[in-house]
Structures are given as structure tokens and as C-alpha cells.
Amino acid sequence: MLRKRIAWATHGCLEPFVPVAKTIPKQLAGIVARVATEISVGRGEDASGTVRTNARRASGRHTADSVIAALLL
């Protein structure tokens, strides 16, 4: 079914879909692997946001050790 949609999009009238439709077959293995493993970047993004927030809170501290200590609280 996906192949039919890709074929429709590459030969269809909607010009914005054509580049995407041509990219999907090239990246299909990665797309399938991503869907199959159900890996999400959400946890990494959450951790990054936490680190940034805590680093902002620790802005008065002048050493990396102080910032790390604040992150570990």
C-alpha cells in the first residue's frame, strides 16, 4: 500500500509531495526500523530540557562542578 501511495505522489499533481515521495524509498529501511523498534527521541529531548533548565537556574555558579551538582539534585 505504501508503494502505491509513493507512486501516486511522485506522479501526482501535488508538487510539494514529489520531493518527499522520492526521498521515502531512499530512506525506507531507516523508516521501517524506526517504526519497528518504537524508539522515540522524547526521553532525550526531555533530559536535554531538564539540563538546560537546571543550567539556567545555576547561572550564578561559576564552575562546571557547581552546575553538575545542581543537575544531580
N, C-alpha and C positions, 0 to 999 in steps of 0.2 A: 504494500500500500504506500509506503514511504517513497519508493522508487517512482510510482505513478505520480505522486504529488510533485516530486522533484522534476520529472519530465514535463508536467503541466506548467510548473513555474518557470522553467528555462525556456519554454516555447510559448508561454502565455503572453497576455497583453500588458501585464503589470510589470513595468520596467524596474521598480525598486526591488522586486523579488528575484530578478535574474541573477545578480551577483551572489546573493545568498544561496540560491539554488545551485549555483555552480561550485560554491565552496563546500556545501554539505557532503557531497561524495568524497571529496579530498580528505575531509575530517571525520568521516563516518566511523572509523574504528575507534577513535577517541570519544565520540559522542555515545556510541554503544557501550563502551567500557564505563563511561561516567554514569550512565543510566543504570547499568547492571550492578555497579558497586555501591550506588546510592551515597557516594561521598559528597559532602557538602562543604563549602568554604565558610559556612556560617559560624562554626566554632572558632576558626582562625580569625575571622573578622571581629567576633565578639571579644576575643583575647586582645586583639590589637586595639580595639576601642577602650578596653579597660586599662591597658598600659598607657595609652595616650592621656586618658582622664587622670590617672594617678600621677603621671609625669607633670601634668599641668598643676595639679594640687601641690606637688613637691617643688614648684618653681623657685621657692626661696632657698632651697638647699643647693649647695654649690658643688657637690661631689657626686659621682656616679653611685657610690656606695649608699649615699643618703636616698637617692631616688629608688634604688633597688630595695632598700629596707622599707620604703613606703609602699612599694608594689607588693611586698610579701606580707604586709599587714592584713 
